[in-house]
Amino acid sequence: MANGYSFNGTTLTFDTGDATVPAYPITITSWATSGGDRPEIDITTAGDTYRKILPGLETPNQYTFECVYQSPPGVTDAAWKAALDVWNDDCTKGVLTLTFPTSCSTTDNETFSGNAWCTNIDFEGSIDGAITMSITFLMEATANAE
């Protein structure tokens, strides 16, 4: 991605294991997260004098990353767009990895990763501005160790 548009140097890599769609690092400009909520399950019966609820199962986390669209070095625009189309059209499952720069972590290039599905890619642009893309991933739920 273009160095002039970096957020803080944090990159994402999405590796689907498909050799025809290599895992290119993408510099992100921002991200948002949602999920992790527990729905209320109503267990009130006719004999109860007040409403009773139990917490339901936690919803999976979903992350949306904002990026400036640019082909990785050495990759044609057509090949890069084709890779993004595969992710988006197939709701591809892979390993999503975030790599944080030294300025954001106590160790060099600290990474966090997990299984995810690419659920959406949107493009936006204007005549005088850079094309941006928004990529959304749904994270695979994992069991908490107790």
C-alpha positions, 0 to 999 in steps of 0.5 A: 500500500502507499506509504503516504496513506499509512495509519501507523504502519499496521498491516493485515494479511489474509492467507487463504492457503490458495497459491493463486491468491497469495497473502499480500500485506495491506496497510490499513488506515483505520478499523472498527470492531463489533460483536461479542454481545450476548443476547438475552434469552427470556425464560419467564414462565406464566407462574413468575412474578417478574421477568427472568433472563439468561445470557445467550451465546456470544456473537462472533467478532466482526472487523472492518478495515479501511484501506487505500486501494493499491496493488502490492509491489510487483502485482498487477492491478488485474491480479490484485483485483482478481484476488479481492474478488475471490475473497469477496465472492466466495466468502473465503475462509483464511487466516487473518493476521494483524501486524503492529509496528514497533511504535504500537507494541513492546516487541517488533512487529507483534502479530495477532491472528485467527481464522476468519471469513472475508464477508464484504469488500466495498470500494469508494473513490472520487475523481480527485481522490484515492480509491479506498476499500473497506474489507469486513471479516467475520472471526471464527468463534473460539472456546475460552480456556478456563 
